[in-house]
Amino acid sequence: MIVAVTGASGYLGGAVAAALVADGHEVRTLQRRPSGVDGATDFLGSVTDAALVREAFTGAEGVIHLAAKVSLAGDPAEFDRVNVDGTRVVLDAAESAGVSRFVHISSPSVAHAGSALAGVGAEPASPQDARGEYARTKAQSELLALARDSDAMAVVAIRPHLVWGPGDPQLVARIVDRARRGRLPLLDGGRALIDTTYIDNAASGIVAALRRADVAHGRAFVLTNGEPRPVGELLAGICTASGVRPPAWSLPAGIARAVGSLIERVWAVRPGTDEPPMTRFLAEQLSTAHWFDQRATREALDWAPTVTLDEGLRRLAAHR
Amino acid sequence: MSALTTPLPAGLPDIDPSWSRVVRVADSATGDAHDWHLLDTAGALDRLGVSPVGTILAVHGNPTWSYLWRRIVGASVEAAATGAPAWRVIAVDQLNMGFSARTGAPRTLQQRVSDLGDLTDELGLAGPVVTLGHDWGGVVALGWAVDHPELLAGITSLNTAVHHPEGVPIPAPLRLATARGVLATSTVTTPAFLEATLALARPALAPEVKDAYRAPYRSAADRSGIGAFVADIPVDDGDASFGELRRIAAGVSMLTVPALLLWGPDDPIFGDRYLDDLVDRLPHADVHRFEGAGHLIAEDRPYADAVLTWLADRVAPGAAAPLATRDAHPPIDDAPYAPLWSALDRRREDDADAIIDMAARGGRTRHVSWRRLDDRVRRIAAGLASGGVRRGQRVSVLVPPGPTLTAVIYACLRIGAVVVVADAGLGVRGLSRAVRGAWPDVVIGEVKGLAAAKTLGWPGVRISTATLPWASRRALGVSHSLAKIAARGTGASLPAEPSPDDLAAILYTSGSTGPAKGVRYTHRQLSAVRDVLAAHFAITEETGLVTGFAPFALLGPALGTRSATPDMDVSAPRTLTARAVAAAVRAADARMVFLSPAAILNVVATAGELTDDDRDALAEVATFLSTGAPVGEPLLAATAALMPNAEPHTPYGMTECLLVTDITLDGIRASATAPDRGVCVGVPIGSNRVLISALDSGGRPVGPPASEPGVLGEVVISARHLKSSYDRLWLTDRAAADNTPDDGGRWHRTGDVGHLDAQGRLWIDGRLPHVLTTADGPVAPVGPEQELERSGRVRRAAVVGVGPEGLRQAVAVVETVPAVSRPGLAPADLAAELRALSSLSLVAVLTVPELPTDIRHNSKIDRRRLSMWADATLAGGRMGRP
C-alpha cells in the first residue's frame, strides 16, 4: 500500500519508514530535512504546511504520524504549534485524501503524572494532569487523533516508551553524553523498574498497528519490550555498551526533584541552547517505576518484540 | 401493623432506605404500644420475585443498632438476586435503642426477650427462623430462640455470653461502666461508652460509618437506653436479670439445632472464656475464631458471607444433618484400632528399658522401665481423673520433652482429656495466642511455663511438674503438683477408656504461614500415625530408637520399643553432637535414628570427634530419618557416611498429616536426573493418596484433584492418620476440604504447590501464597530458586513477584557468598550470571545480607514479606531491610 510517514528524519520515524520499505510498501516521507531512508520519497517541509501535507498524502492508504517537537524544555507556543496544530493539519489532510489507516504516535507520559507505574495499561490521555509542555501537547494531540476514528478512517494511537538503539541521538546519546560529563546520577541507587523499547521492536510494533488498524482502531496502546529493569542496570548497560563508565554517584530522589524543579525555572528565564542538566520530569523518570501491562498491546496488534534487551545491548556495542 | 414513615436519616453508608420500616407493637404484658424500627428485606425479595426459604432474625447489642447488620442485609438480597436460596433478614432496633421508640422506662432482659416475641408475633413470623445476635443482643436472640422452638431452625452468634462463672470478676471495662456514678456519665450524659465501643473496630471505622452508628444517639435523652442496658447487665443473683440469664443459659444447653459461633478474640468484654462456655453448651456448634478481630467483629470480618455459606451448608433444604457436624468428616475407617497406650498395657510387667533419657539435667542417664512408665502413667491418669479432670476437657502441656512429658501425655490420653501441645518455638506471643485459643481447663507445666501462664493470664487450673514451696505455688496460682496428683492416683481405678473417635489432641502448627492453627486429632487418628510409622519403617519391639527430634520421643512407648534421647539441650537441636548420637545408639542398641535438620548440621560438623567405638555403634543403624524440613542431598549424604549401613529417609509431612510421602537418599539421587523442577519428596507412604488440584492462570487451585503428571497445582492428600479438623476454625476447615474427592475419605488441601511425575513421585514447588501470577501463567518459586542456587556465589535464593496480580514480574533476592552488608542491586556480573541460570525472565536481582526466615524451622523463607519489600524497593521507594 501507499503509506505516508511524518517525522521520518527522526530516529524512530526513519526506522519505521525503512521497515515499511522493506515490507514492500510505497513510502512517502514528510519532514523538514531529508529522511535518508533508501527507497522512500521525501516531501520536505513542516507538518503545519497544509498544502504540502495534502500533496504528500494524495493516494495514500495509510499514514503514520510521528512528527512532533520532542524536548524537555522550550517555548510552550512552539509545542502547541507543532504538536497540536500540526496533528490537526495531518488529520484533516488524511481525511480529505481518503486515508483508511492512521497511526498516531504518542507517549506514555500523556496519561501519567510522575508517580510510580507498575504494570499499568494505557489510561486515557489527560492534558490537564500531564507534566511539562511536551506531555501536555502530546496528550491533546492524541485526544484529537482518536476523536477522528471513524468507519472511513481507522485511527490507532501508539505510545512507545523510551525508544533506544544504535545511532539513537535522543536517549542513548544523552545518557552517554551526561555520563561522560559526570552529570548522570543514579537516583536512590537506580532501583526503579523501567521498561524501554528497542528501536526495531518500536518500528515493527508501529507497522503492526498499521496492519491491524481495522481491529485495534479507536484505542491507545503503550508499546515496550516488556522487559522492565532497574534503571541503574539499564543506564549501566547502555553506558557499557557505548564504551563510557556507568554513572557512579547517587542522589536521593527527593533532593533531585527539588533541584530539578529549581533548575527548570532558572532555565525558563534564561533559555540556552543546551537542555537543563536535571529536570523535575527527568528526576521522576529516573527514580520511579515505569513499566506497563503489554498483554492488550500484543493481542490487539498481533505482535511481539523480536529483539530482547540483552540482544539490543549487544547490537548497541557492535555498532560502536 | 401500620405503615409509619421511616425515621432513618438519608445518606447512611451501605443502607438501602427501602429496607427500613416501622412497626407498631403492643406489649403483651402491659398493652402499651411501641413503635419498632427495623431493617426488613421482605419487600426487596418480593420485588425480586423470590420467596424466602427462611428468616434471619438479627439482634444488635449495646450501644449499636440495626446498622450493625447492614452487610448481611445487603449480602442476603444480593445472593437472592443471583439465584441463591433467599433468606429474609429482619434486623431490629431494640426498644429504647436505635430508631425504635423510647418507652420512658428501662427494660430488663426478660422484657427484652418478651418484646422480641411480641414483635415476631405482630409480624406473623413463620418458620424456619435462624437467630443472629451480638453482644447483649446475642443473649436476647438466644432467649427468643429458647422460647420459640417451633420456629427455630438454627442459631448464629457473634461475640456474646449467656453465663458468667461464679468467682471470676466481670471484665474490667464493664466493672468500670457499671460502677455507680460512672455509669450515668459514661453511657448517657456523654457519648463516652458509644465512642469507646466504636473505637474497638480493627481496622478503625470510616468516619461516615462511625457517624451512622451515632445517628440515633445524638442527645442524652436518646442515649438513656444505653445506660439502662448497661445497668441491667446481670453480674450476680442480686441483679434483676440474673434469673432470666440463667434460664436462657440452661435453655441454650438443650438446643440441638445447627449453631454457628463467629468470634473476635480481641474483645475486652466478651473474651474467649465466654466462647468456651458456649461451646460447652453447644458441642455441635461450628466455631470460627477470627484471629485479630475484636468486639466489633461485624465490622472487622466478612461475617455475612460466613453466615450465608453456613446456612447453605447446614440449614437450607438439602444441607447436612445438624448433629453430624462436630468434625469436618465422619470417620470412615475399618482398620483395626489399638489405643496409643496399648503397648504400655502389654509390657506393664516388663522391667526392660522403655525410655533412656541421656538429656536429663546433670548429664546422668535416666532409665525408665516399661513397668515404671506404665505405673506412672496410670497413677497420674487416675490422679487427674479423681481430681476432676474429665473426658473431653483440655489440658495444655507446657513441659519440655523428656520422660515427664511422655508420662503426662499418655496419662491425659488414657482418661480422654484432650492434650493441647504448642511448640515453644512459636515465641511467647504465638504460644499465648495458641493457649488462649484452645482455652484449656488445665495447664500442666514447669515453673517457666506456669510463670508465662500467670503473666499472660492464660486460663485453666494449674498443675506444676515440680513440687513447689507454698509461696511459689501461690504466686504462680498453682493448685497441685504432679507428684501429689500421682500420689492421689496410687491404687485408684482408672475411668473407662475414651472411644476411638473422641478428640485426643490439639497440635499447633508452626505459624510460619499466618497465625498458628490448632490441629485436632482423634485417638483413632493418633494411633494411625503410630501404625503407619511402624508399618512403613518395619518397627518392632526389637528396633530401638534414638530420638534426636523431640516429637518422635513421644512415639517410642506407643511403638512398643525402647527409645533413647541423646545428650543434648532438647529445646535447641543444634546442640546435638555426633558422639552423643553414637552414645545413644549404644545405650539403646538402636537400629533407627531420628534427627531434625538443625541437629543434622551439628552432627555432621562434629563427626571428627567420633572414636572407633562410636563408629562401630553407628554402623549398626539400619534406618535414619531426617524429619521436619527437607534437607538437601549433600547434608543427607554426609550423615549417611556416618551410618554406613543405614538407609537415609526424609519424609514429607505437616502438622495436619505427619507422614505423607517418603524418599530415600538413593531416591533423591535418582530424582536429580529428572527434568522436573522443585524438590522431589518421593511417593505416598502406605495407603496415603496424593492428588494435584491444578492452578488456573490466576494461581487459584481450581482443578478437580487428579493424578495427571506434570500439572502444577495444590497438593491434596488423604490418609488414615490425617487430622480430623482445625480447632475453632470452621471456615478454614471448610476451605481445606473444599472441592476434594467425594469418596468417603478425609481429604486435605495442604497449601503446598507441587506436581506429580510419571513415576508417581511428588515434587514440591512452593507454597500457594508464594505463587507468582505472571502474564504467562502461575510460577511456583522453588524450582527457579534451585536454578539460582547452582551459582557458587549464591548461598540462598528467593524468587518473588512484583507488580499487579496476573502481571507479576519475577525478582531474585539472594544471600551471597561472601555476604553483603546492606541490601542493594546485584553487581552486573552476578545479575548476568543468575539471568543465564534462570528459566524465568528476572526483571531484577537484589542482594541482601539475610533473607527473612522463620525461626522455628530455620528454613522457611518469608516470601510474602520479601515480595512486599521488593515491590516497594523496585518502585523507587526508600530501601529498608527485608
Chai-1 contact restraints between the chains, C-beta under 6 A:
chainA,res_idxA,chainB,res_idxB,connection_type,confidence,min_distance_angstrom,max_distance_angstrom,comment,restraint_id
A,A116,B,A875,contact,1.0,0.0,6.0,A-B,restraint_1
A,A116,B,G876,contact,1.0,0.0,6.0,A-B,restraint_2
A,A118,B,G803,contact,1.0,0.0,6.0,A-B,restraint_3
A,A118,B,A875,contact,1.0,0.0,6.0,A-B,restraint_4
A,G119,B,G803,contact,1.0,0.0,6.0,A-B,restraint_5
A,G119,B,P804,contact,1.0,0.0,6.0,A-B,restraint_6
A,G119,B,L807,contact,1.0,0.0,6.0,A-B,restraint_7
A,R191,B,T873,contact,1.0,0.0,6.0,A-B,restraint_8
A,R191,B,L874,contact,1.0,0.0,6.0,A-B,restraint_9
A,A192,B,G876,contact,1.0,0.0,6.0,A-B,restraint_10
A,L193,B,V843,contact,1.0,0.0,6.0,A-B,restraint_11
A,L193,B,L874,contact,1.0,0.0,6.0,A-B,restraint_12
A,P228,B,V843,contact,1.0,0.0,6.0,A-B,restraint_13
A,P230,B,L825,contact,1.0,0.0,6.0,A-B,restraint_14
A,P230,B,A844,contact,1.0,0.0,6.0,A-B,restraint_15
A,G232,B,L825,contact,1.0,0.0,6.0,A-B,restraint_16
A,S287,B,G876,contact,1.0,0.0,6.0,A-B,restraint_17
A,T288,B,G876,contact,1.0,0.0,6.0,A-B,restraint_18
A,A289,B,A875,contact,1.0,0.0,6.0,A-B,restraint_19
A,A289,B,G876,contact,1.0,0.0,6.0,A-B,restraint_20
A,D293,B,L807,contact,1.0,0.0,6.0,A-B,restraint_21
A,R295,B,A775,contact,1.0,0.0,6.0,A-B,restraint_22
